[in-house]
Amino acid sequence: MSRDREYAEKMQNIANLLDEFFNPTGFKEVGFALLVFPFDDEDRDVAYASNAKRDCMVKALEEFLDIAKKIDDTENLYMH
């Protein structure tokens, strides 16, 4: 099995668990994006899984990047 296929299957399983955990009634109240990338790959292909539509997920990631770029590594991003 290729690394990409292995990642895709694992990510889908985790995404399903996250969705069930955050949205136990099936009604989508909480969105998420799971990013996976190899540390040792200079080309760094990033894979993602999300329970949101792409445009909503991209907007959330842009908001996250805006915050992440403004703080240092010692701060907890969860608190923002």
C-alpha positions in Angstrom: 0.0 0.0 0.0 1.4 3.4 -0.9 2.1 6.0 1.8 -0.6 8.3 0.3 -3.3 5.6 0.3 -2.3 4.6 3.9 -2.5 8.3 5.0 -5.9 8.7 3.3 -7.4 5.7 5.0 -6.1 6.7 8.4 -7.2 10.3 7.9 -10.7 9.3 6.9 -11.0 7.1 10.0 -9.8 9.9 12.3 -12.0 12.4 10.5 -15.0 10.2 11.1 -14.2 9.9 14.8 -13.7 13.6 15.2 -17.0 14.4 13.5 -18.8 11.9 15.7 -17.1 13.3 18.8 -17.8 17.0 18.0 -21.2 16.5 16.3 -22.8 13.5 18.1 -26.3 14.3 16.9 -25.2 14.4 13.3 -26.0 18.1 13.0 -22.9 20.0 12.0 -22.1 22.5 14.7 -18.3 22.1 14.8 -16.1 22.1 11.7 -12.5 20.8 11.6 -9.5 20.3 9.3 -6.9 17.7 9.9 -3.6 18.3 8.2 -1.0 15.6 7.7 2.5 16.1 6.3 5.8 14.3 6.4 8.6 16.1 8.4 11.3 14.6 6.2 10.0 15.5 2.8 11.4 18.7 1.3 8.5 18.8 -1.3 6.2 18.5 1.7 2.9 17.3 0.2 0.2 18.3 2.7 -2.9 16.2 2.9 -6.1 17.2 4.6 -9.4 15.9 5.7 -12.4 18.0 6.8 -16.0 17.8 7.6 -16.6 21.2 6.1 -17.0 22.4 2.6 -13.7 23.5 1.0 -14.5 27.2 1.0 -15.4 27.2 4.7 -12.4 25.1 5.6 -10.0 27.4 3.6 -11.5 30.4 5.4 -10.9 28.8 8.8 -7.3 27.9 7.9 -6.7 31.5 6.7 -8.0 32.8 10.1 -5.8 30.3 11.9 -2.7 31.3 9.9 -3.4 35.0 10.6 -3.3 34.2 14.4 -0.4 31.7 14.2 1.8 34.2 12.4 1.4 36.8 15.1 2.3 34.7 18.1 5.5 32.9 19.2 6.0 29.2 19.7 5.5 29.5 23.5 1.9 30.6 23.3 -1.0 28.2 23.2 -3.0 28.6 19.9 -6.0 27.0 21.6 -6.4 30.1 23.8 -6.9 32.5 21.0 
